[in-house]
């Protein structure tokens, strides 16, 4: 049985958006703790991250935005000029490491070194649009991974499943007209960033390849599992993804200081199982999950542990 890859490294703690910021370096430690508590070492293969190149980033972001982000950060500004993303002097390089880490996970899965992979990277990415960083995100790690898999490994169809409590507006925007990437999102609505209504389904050739499942505050296991089983699973019968990516945000946990949903660690494990079944049926098990939100540290430890334990299930 192949192992589950783990992209990790203390380099990811060097992005410091501020002492009181919810997206803190302590989130990395919480995630790694959860994995160590739940998954034995022989089931995990640690994979070193690399720094993504600007060519990698440009798969999804404009050169103008990349340069804006660089200059904002190098200038010593405390946040990006494009939105609500706090940064420090090392944030540009660490954001490139987050991109490169996820791409190394993609390569490991496609090269057959691991069955699937989890990326304990930060900063997160799903709010970053092609032209704008926002919502704690600089570069869209998962979106870049989808394009990279298509370009380097020659696949056509990619599923991105996003269960963060916030809608991944950046991922949606990047692929909104693209029928080769199916974007599925469960999220609280109305809520930040204000996108993700059920009526947003894509446009042009991409119409029907965006599937939003907005949920009210107080939603939990039933609403999430029903959305996955009753909407995502049937949609995949015709789409048949060749690769699966998860934007794995855990801010839907009941004690999260930002979210207002009632998910538990076991609920996220159940969602993991549904996604793994999709990857097994259509994509030869090829799946990469990347950390997005989740801001209660003890809940993050529990949820990431349950998620990766299921990914590494024999």
Legacy VTK file of the C-alpha trace (Angstrom):
# vtk DataFile Version 3.0
C-alpha trace
ASCII
DATASET POLYDATA
POINTS 314 float
0.000 0.000 0.000
1.429 3.375 -1.019
1.867 6.022 1.623
0.251 9.425 1.966
2.598 12.280 1.171
3.000 15.150 3.632
4.343 18.485 2.456
5.674 20.256 5.514
8.506 22.442 6.768
9.019 25.071 9.425
9.594 27.559 6.592
5.795 27.903 6.568
5.908 29.483 10.015
7.932 32.419 8.677
4.889 34.103 7.124
3.859 36.324 10.027
0.838 38.524 9.359
0.770 39.888 12.926
0.603 38.730 16.543
-3.174 39.010 16.812
-3.871 37.681 13.311
-6.005 34.512 13.171
-3.909 33.076 10.306
-0.924 32.626 12.603
2.209 30.448 12.407
0.735 28.415 15.278
-1.710 26.967 12.765
1.162 25.051 11.163
2.135 23.511 14.498
-1.501 22.619 15.197
-1.852 20.834 11.868
1.381 18.873 12.261
0.408 17.917 15.818
-2.886 16.499 14.586
-1.138 14.335 12.004
1.459 13.085 14.498
-1.271 12.113 16.959
-3.393 10.206 14.454
-1.131 8.725 11.772
1.790 6.359 12.302
5.048 7.286 10.629
5.123 4.306 8.265
1.924 5.534 6.607
3.333 9.007 5.899
6.093 10.017 3.494
7.400 13.502 4.176
8.074 15.465 1.001
10.333 18.495 0.982
8.787 21.647 -0.451
10.425 23.759 -3.117
10.032 27.375 -4.047
7.541 27.852 -6.836
8.729 29.881 -9.796
7.070 32.958 -11.166
6.328 30.865 -14.253
4.380 28.492 -12.009
2.456 31.359 -10.411
1.694 32.866 -13.821
-0.304 29.746 -14.686
-3.142 31.445 -12.781
-2.043 34.999 -11.907
-1.208 37.946 -14.122
2.367 39.171 -14.273
1.098 42.574 -13.200
-0.362 41.188 -9.989
2.749 39.126 -9.225
4.858 42.271 -9.500
2.383 44.261 -7.393
2.542 41.641 -4.636
6.333 41.610 -4.763
6.620 45.384 -4.542
3.993 45.687 -1.795
5.869 43.190 0.344
9.393 44.448 -0.395
8.300 48.007 0.306
7.533 47.051 3.895
3.799 47.627 3.666
1.894 45.690 6.275
-0.667 44.436 3.779
-1.186 43.960 0.067
-2.546 46.973 -1.783
-5.025 44.695 -3.553
-6.980 43.606 -0.494
-7.177 42.478 3.099
-4.013 40.346 3.213
-1.520 41.189 5.945
2.107 40.361 5.169
5.659 40.540 6.510
8.998 40.979 4.758
9.307 37.233 4.024
5.745 36.700 2.807
6.478 36.765 -0.936
9.097 34.020 -0.654
6.963 31.943 1.710
3.977 32.257 -0.638
6.196 30.893 -3.414
7.157 28.028 -1.095
3.474 27.274 -0.530
2.940 27.096 -4.278
6.014 24.934 -4.821
5.104 22.648 -1.962
1.723 21.842 -3.470
3.326 21.313 -6.887
5.812 18.860 -5.371
2.825 16.987 -3.956
1.252 16.875 -7.424
4.451 15.455 -8.889
4.753 12.846 -6.128
1.203 11.636 -6.757
1.543 11.503 -10.543
4.968 9.865 -10.348
3.495 7.138 -8.156
5.639 7.875 -5.099
2.556 8.311 -2.921
-1.121 7.457 -3.223
-2.301 10.932 -2.206
-0.935 13.900 -0.282
-1.727 16.582 2.266
0.006 19.956 2.120
0.489 21.702 5.478
1.325 24.974 3.764
0.585 28.605 4.482
-0.396 31.231 3.539
-3.648 29.739 2.215
-4.780 30.524 -1.300
-8.397 30.121 -2.382
-9.374 33.808 -2.142
-6.572 34.958 -4.462
-7.966 35.836 -7.901
-5.942 36.126 -11.072
-5.361 39.820 -10.390
-5.763 40.259 -6.641
-4.644 38.897 -3.300
-7.239 39.026 -0.536
-8.628 37.171 2.470
-5.280 36.034 3.981
-4.227 34.717 0.527
-1.380 35.812 -1.766
-1.230 33.124 -4.481
-3.904 30.510 -5.210
-2.012 27.309 -4.401
-4.733 24.846 -5.420
-5.685 26.646 -8.630
-2.037 26.723 -9.714
-1.779 23.018 -8.895
-4.726 22.260 -11.191
-3.174 24.109 -14.124
0.242 22.583 -13.376
-1.183 19.056 -13.404
-2.828 19.714 -16.755
0.296 21.210 -18.280
2.996 18.914 -16.895
1.145 15.639 -16.533
-1.115 15.898 -19.564
-4.491 15.415 -17.926
-7.631 17.216 -19.041
-10.219 17.203 -16.246
-9.609 18.331 -12.648
-12.048 18.492 -9.737
-11.449 21.078 -7.028
-13.592 20.428 -3.945
-13.563 23.330 -1.474
-15.114 22.798 1.971
-13.729 25.929 3.661
-16.508 27.890 5.368
-15.638 30.855 3.135
-16.350 30.686 -0.573
-13.224 30.348 -2.699
-13.964 33.332 -4.904
-10.458 33.322 -6.363
-10.606 29.715 -7.502
-14.058 30.258 -8.954
-12.950 33.370 -10.851
-9.894 31.680 -12.351
-11.902 28.766 -13.787
-15.326 30.357 -14.304
-15.172 30.037 -18.094
-13.225 26.773 -18.165
-14.968 23.400 -18.619
-11.801 21.444 -17.821
-11.816 22.340 -14.104
-14.923 21.593 -12.057
-15.154 23.825 -8.981
-17.383 22.600 -6.144
-17.818 24.625 -2.953
-19.699 24.248 0.319
-19.638 27.440 2.397
-21.624 29.729 4.656
-23.672 32.332 2.808
-24.133 35.219 3.013
-20.628 35.587 4.402
-17.178 36.793 3.394
-16.267 37.329 0.544
-19.877 37.775 -0.639
-19.703 35.369 -3.588
-20.882 31.799 -3.977
-24.624 31.929 -4.518
-26.263 28.857 -6.024
-26.877 30.857 -9.195
-23.147 31.202 -9.901
-22.626 28.243 -12.235
-19.953 29.398 -14.667
-20.233 31.178 -17.968
-19.535 30.510 -21.629
-17.931 27.109 -22.140
-17.575 26.881 -18.369
-21.297 27.063 -17.660
-22.312 24.145 -15.483
-18.780 23.482 -14.244
-19.114 25.590 -11.086
-21.327 24.113 -8.377
-21.930 26.214 -5.281
-23.739 24.898 -2.217
-24.325 27.903 0.057
-25.428 27.102 3.607
-26.901 29.099 6.456
-25.182 29.738 9.754
-25.602 26.761 12.063
-25.208 24.176 9.308
-23.276 21.019 10.038
-22.770 17.403 9.065
-26.149 16.785 7.438
-25.968 19.804 5.162
-22.369 19.103 4.121
-22.761 15.360 3.591
-26.004 15.846 1.686
-24.337 18.394 -0.598
-21.440 16.058 -1.306
-23.568 12.949 -1.825
-26.562 14.486 -3.583
-24.844 17.132 -5.723
-21.121 16.470 -6.142
-21.203 12.686 -6.530
-23.868 12.728 -9.298
-22.065 15.566 -11.122
-18.851 13.543 -11.224
-20.544 10.695 -13.089
-20.491 12.810 -16.221
-17.399 14.933 -15.511
-15.113 12.001 -14.583
-12.132 13.883 -13.125
-8.639 12.602 -13.804
-7.250 14.369 -10.743
-8.808 15.648 -7.519
-7.745 18.612 -5.383
-9.191 19.623 -2.011
-9.159 23.147 -0.629
-9.239 21.867 2.934
-10.415 24.614 5.236
-11.461 23.592 8.734
-13.104 26.831 9.874
-16.492 25.132 9.796
-15.710 23.599 13.199
-18.096 24.537 15.987
-15.549 26.523 18.042
-13.960 28.452 15.204
-13.685 32.164 16.058
-14.533 33.221 12.502
-17.003 30.641 11.221
-20.524 29.799 12.357
-20.947 26.166 11.318
-21.109 23.038 13.486
-18.763 20.540 11.851
-16.690 18.029 13.833
-13.409 16.295 13.058
-15.290 13.072 12.273
-17.513 14.981 9.847
-14.452 16.114 7.893
-13.209 12.537 7.862
-16.533 11.523 6.321
-16.191 14.166 3.609
-12.642 12.928 2.997
-13.997 9.452 2.393
-16.503 10.718 -0.169
-13.790 12.580 -2.062
-11.449 9.593 -1.911
-14.156 7.426 -3.436
-14.474 9.886 -6.320
-10.704 9.902 -6.797
-10.628 6.098 -6.683
-13.435 5.662 -9.187
-12.307 8.169 -11.802
-8.742 9.352 -11.101
-6.749 6.288 -10.094
-6.787 7.598 -6.484
-4.776 10.698 -7.482
-5.680 13.323 -4.876
-3.899 16.275 -3.259
-5.336 18.220 -0.326
-4.044 21.630 0.736
-4.700 23.527 3.962
-6.894 26.607 3.744
-8.689 28.015 6.832
-9.294 26.872 10.398
-8.511 29.213 13.284
-9.291 27.419 16.549
-6.001 25.620 17.164
-7.330 22.620 19.093
-10.114 22.109 16.548
-7.590 22.424 13.725
-5.420 19.756 15.337
-8.387 17.394 15.601
-9.735 18.048 12.113
-6.424 17.817 10.262
-5.605 14.659 12.195
-8.903 13.050 11.210
-8.544 14.201 7.599
-5.027 12.864 7.103
-5.788 9.683 9.054
-8.492 8.938 6.501
-6.226 9.854 3.567
-3.685 7.367 4.937
-6.278 4.680 5.648
-5.097 1.218 4.568
LINES 1 315
314 0 1 2 3 4 5 6 7 8 9 10 11 12 13 14 15 16 17 18 19 20 21 22 23 24 25 26 27 28 29 30 31 32 33 34 35 36 37 38 39 40 41 42 43 44 45 46 47 48 49 50 51 52 53 54 55 56 57 58 59 60 61 62 63 64 65 66 67 68 69 70 71 72 73 74 75 76 77 78 79 80 81 82 83 84 85 86 87 88 89 90 91 92 93 94 95 96 97 98 99 100 101 102 103 104 105 106 107 108 109 110 111 112 113 114 115 116 117 118 119 120 121 122 123 124 125 126 127 128 129 130 131 132 133 134 135 136 137 138 139 140 141 142 143 144 145 146 147 148 149 150 151 152 153 154 155 156 157 158 159 160 161 162 163 164 165 166 167 168 169 170 171 172 173 174 175 176 177 178 179 180 181 182 183 184 185 186 187 188 189 190 191 192 193 194 195 196 197 198 199 200 201 202 203 204 205 206 207 208 209 210 211 212 213 214 215 216 217 218 219 220 221 222 223 224 225 226 227 228 229 230 231 232 233 234 235 236 237 238 239 240 241 242 243 244 245 246 247 248 249 250 251 252 253 254 255 256 257 258 259 260 261 262 263 264 265 266 267 268 269 270 271 272 273 274 275 276 277 278 279 280 281 282 283 284 285 286 287 288 289 290 291 292 293 294 295 296 297 298 299 300 301 302 303 304 305 306 307 308 309 310 311 312 313
